[in-house]
Amino acid sequence: MPEMTKPATTGPLAGEPRKRRRGLPVARRIGSWLIWWVLMMSFWVVLDDSISTDELLAGAGAAALGALLAEVVTYQAATRFRMRIEWLVPAVSLPGQVVRDTVVVYRVLWRRLAHGEQPPSTFTDLPTR
């Protein structure tokens, strides 16, 4: 019986390493680290809900460590995430949408509490046996 040979597979999933650009500028890596740090520090401040000095210093340290790990992982994986400014443009309208929806919710709540008016709903009750 003839021996069956498997077709040769190539690429990162086949065990072949990705090609990494060795000449990645230090300034770009520092900028990437700084962006990671700002993002993680922002999350820390939002989640911790405290602006006391000791909390901010702990957050800065945790964010620095997280940013370092994120930068090392993206460098070793030879991947780069590039944010495009046109992705951020729709985010400008988010605060207005939040304010509009908050007004709608409070208006309906006021009508319910003050006048006993039931808000329109898409839920329906279906009687069953």
Phi and psi in degrees as a GROMACS rama.xvg file:
@    title "Ramachandran Plot"
@    xaxis  label "Phi"
@    yaxis  label "Psi"
@TYPE xy
-70.201  146.189  PRO-2
-78.2973  131.062  GLU-3
-85.0117  132.842  MET-4
-109.233  141.646  THR-5
-83.3498  145.624  LYS-6
-67.3305  147.138  PRO-7
-70.2848  130.732  ALA-8
-108.422  146.05  THR-9
-133.537  166.979  THR-10
111.75  172.14  GLY-11
-61.9771  -33.2292  PRO-12
-74.9673  -18.0791  LEU-13
-90.2726  7.66214  ALA-14
97.7984  -3.56493  GLY-15
-84.5877  128.289  GLU-16
-68.3922  149.393  PRO-17
-70.7231  153.544  ARG-18
-82.9512  120.326  LYS-19
-103.821  136.208  ARG-20
-77.1349  114.536  ARG-21
-74.1598  -28.6738  ARG-22
-88.5049  33.2955  GLY-23
-66.4851  122.869  LEU-24
-60.5815  141.491  PRO-25
-62.6492  -37.4231  VAL-26
-61.8377  -36.51  ALA-27
-68.0096  -40.6151  ARG-28
-67.501  -38.3181  ARG-29
-66.0837  -41.3323  ILE-30
-62.5804  -40.1931  GLY-31
-64.0648  -42.5434  SER-32
-61.4892  -42.7214  TRP-33
-63.812  -40.8511  LEU-34
-63.5353  -44.459  ILE-35
-59.7689  -42.6581  TRP-36
-63.5135  -45.3283  TRP-37
-61.2998  -43.4439  VAL-38
-62.0182  -47.2676  LEU-39
-70.3363  -34.8399  MET-40
-67.3147  -36.5184  MET-41
-62.8844  -43.6629  SER-42
-61.5921  -39.6264  PHE-43
-60.8911  -47.4575  TRP-44
-63.8395  -40.2145  VAL-45
-66.6809  -45.3188  VAL-46
-74.8215  -37.2966  LEU-47
-78.1342  -29.7387  ASP-48
56.1958  40.2228  ASP-49
-146.299  140.463  SER-50
-116.783  23.2037  ILE-51
-70.256  152.254  SER-52
-59.2199  -45.1542  THR-53
-65.6399  -35.6713  ASP-54
-68.065  -41.1223  GLU-55
-66.2587  -37.3221  LEU-56
-67.4999  -40.6002  LEU-57
-63.719  -41.0798  ALA-58
-65.0712  -39.2528  GLY-59
-63.9302  -40.5441  ALA-60
-66.3879  -44.6414  GLY-61
-64.5923  -40.6037  ALA-62
-66.736  -37.6451  ALA-63
-64.5688  -42.7961  ALA-64
-65.5767  -43.5053  LEU-65
-63.4557  -40.0214  GLY-66
-66.3011  -38.8372  ALA-67
-62.9968  -46.737  LEU-68
-62.8137  -42.6077  LEU-69
-62.3838  -41.0387  ALA-70
-68.1245  -41.5077  GLU-71
-64.3913  -43.2052  VAL-72
-64.4095  -45.2435  VAL-73
-67.2061  -32.2981  THR-74
-69.4861  -45.0228  TYR-75
-70.225  -30.6063  GLN-76
-80.2738  -7.75642  ALA-77
57.9552  40.2213  ALA-78
-121.181  149.701  THR-79
-134.694  130.387  ARG-80
-98.8165  121.256  PHE-81
-111.856  114.832  ARG-82
-77.5098  135.758  MET-83
-106.877  140.018  ARG-84
-63.4168  -30.3305  ILE-85
-70.1661  -14.747  GLU-86
-75.0807  -25.3482  TRP-87
-85.8603  -17.761  LEU-88
-57.9982  -45.5302  VAL-89
-62.9344  -23.2511  PRO-90
-67.7589  -20.8532  ALA-91
-63.3557  -31.6917  VAL-92
-82.5906  -8.69217  SER-93
-61.2938  -45.8028  LEU-94
-58.7488  -38.8487  PRO-95
-65.0334  -38.5031  GLY-96
-66.2674  -38.6276  GLN-97
-64.1716  -44.4823  VAL-98
-63.42  -44.6229  VAL-99
-60.7238  -45.9735  ARG-100
-67.9865  -34.5218  ASP-101
-64.2768  -42.2016  THR-102
-62.4337  -42.3032  VAL-103
-61.7299  -44.9778  VAL-104
-64.9625  -45.0796  VAL-105
-68.0255  -33.5168  TYR-106
-63.337  -46.1883  ARG-107
-65.0263  -40.2239  VAL-108
-62.5175  -42.6932  LEU-109
-62.1601  -45.5111  TRP-110
-60.7787  -37.8861  ARG-111
-68.4954  -44.3642  ARG-112
-76.7203  -41.423  LEU-113
-82.3695  -38.0178  ALA-114
-115.851  -7.43533  HIS-115
70.9645  15.6634  GLY-116
-76.6103  128.407  GLU-117
-80.7419  126.575  GLN-118
-69.9736  151.561  PRO-119
-63.8182  141.365  PRO-120
-139.206  152.416  SER-121
-93.413  -3.38547  THR-122
-81.7733  139.134  PHE-123
-129.1  149.54  THR-124
-94.4282  126.676  ASP-125
-113.235  116.552  LEU-126
-68.8783  139.409  PRO-127
-130.046  158.674  THR-128
